[in-house]
Amino acid sequence: MTAKRADKIATIILDVIAGVIVLILASLLGYILVRGLPEVSWHFLTSPSKAFSSGGGIGIQLFNSFYLLLLSMLISLPLAMGAGIYLAEYSKPSFATDFVRTAIEILSSLPSVVVGLFGFLVFVLQFQIGFSILSGALTLTVFNLPLLTRNIEDALRQVDFAQREAGLALGLSRWETVLRIVIPEALPGIISGVVLSAGRVFGEAAALIYTAGQSAPALNFADWNPASISSPLSPMRPAETLAVHIWKINSEGIQPDASAVSAGASAVLILAVLLFNFAARFLGNKLHKKITAG
């Protein structure tokens, strides 16, 4: 067999494998959307759920999901940025640095249910925060921080070292070089890492069952005082998210229209993750062009 023919056969095999993977993913997304989209309406998106009767929606669960995502990212992103910058720009090869990177690899591969049990034991019981959005956000920070840190470190390391040398040659300090040259150059990769981690947070269920709770009490959207337990902004209230709601109604089966609600909620969850990814990538490219004057 000639090298040209072998290369052609290998290319065909790889194309077939890629096509099969794309077909499986497209079939999965198509099945969820075809079943769920007919159930989605404005009433479904804004009305509260009903436990023992049909006609309920996912309004509170959808709000809880976005609020928990925002709170967890506000906690984890600054920590991950600091850790990623230190590991990529300031750390020197040593046993301690290797140990930290190994710990990050191990923590990023932990099952979410294990992280959820850790959050339950530490934040819910030990710190006595209880089943709340704050407990869920802190647990998701533990779950999300290793992967986010590694993604940011990799994005910073992919910046050509000549960029750093140019900044130092112009008289910039090391920190100014990182802030004004390295981070803007690495911004698309950083945004991609944030998108991936945000998608994990938004669709997470197992870690939140033990920390944020499985109930969605009625909220007073006229009360925006975070200290009020009925306020949507209260971090101390229990909060059933969209992913937990899908798991709950399928496991309990007490809703007459559980199948329809589950299908509609699954379609909304898929669309939210897709739209969030597209919007974040678009924003990352815009920010990169603005900062670098490209």
Phi, psi and omega in degrees: 000130181285160180296325181293318179292319179298320178295321180294318179296315179298320178296318179296317180299315179295321177296321179295316179299314179298319179297320178296317180297314179298320180296319179296313180296317179296321179295318180296311179296318180297318180298315181295316184289320180296321179285324189267325186300323177299339181273348185273129176211173179297321177298319180296323183282337187247340184274152177287161180284158177237127187284320188241008179220162182273169177094005180279172181232203184228023186303310182291320179296321179294317177296317179301320181297314180290322180293318178293322176299313181298314183294317181294322179290325177297329178278314189277327186296312177299321178295316180293321178297314179297315180293318180295318179295319180296313182294325184275328190246333190241333184289146177251151179302122180198171178296321181295317179295317178297322179295319179296316180294322177296319178297321178296318179297318181293314182295326181289344180259002180291140175297145183296331180292327177292317177296322178298318177294323175298315178297323178296315182290322186271303188277317183285314185265304186295311179274354176056039175281333179082178176289110187202167176298322180296316177299317179296318181294318179294321178294317178293332174296316176298320181289324190265331189300316181299313180294319180294319178297316181295320179296318179293319178299315179297319179297321179290323181289338180283349177288131182302136182296337178298331177296320179292317179298322179296319178296316179294324179293333179277001177095007177285147174286173181297318181292320178296324177296317178296315186288320188261341184241306188291310182297314176301323179292327182269001187302316178302319178293322178295316179299319178299318177296320178296321179297314180299315181291323179294323176297321177296318181295315184295324183264008184283140179232312188300317182291336184268341178300322184269354187234307181278340176099173183241022180236151179231080181296155181298140181248147176260099184286000172269350181252107182252026176273113183299341180281345180275132184292337179269359181283142176298335183272357182293122179278355184260003180268151173292150185211112174277121180273176183296316180296319178294323179297319178299316179296318186293313184289334176281329181278326182274315178066031181263348177277134178299325180252038184300321181295318180292317179296319179297317180295316179294317179295322178296319178295319178296319179297315179297314181295321180296316179296317179296313180295322178296318178297313181296316181295319181292321177294319178297316179295320179298316178295320179296316180296320180298317180292324181289316184290320183267002181056036182272000000 
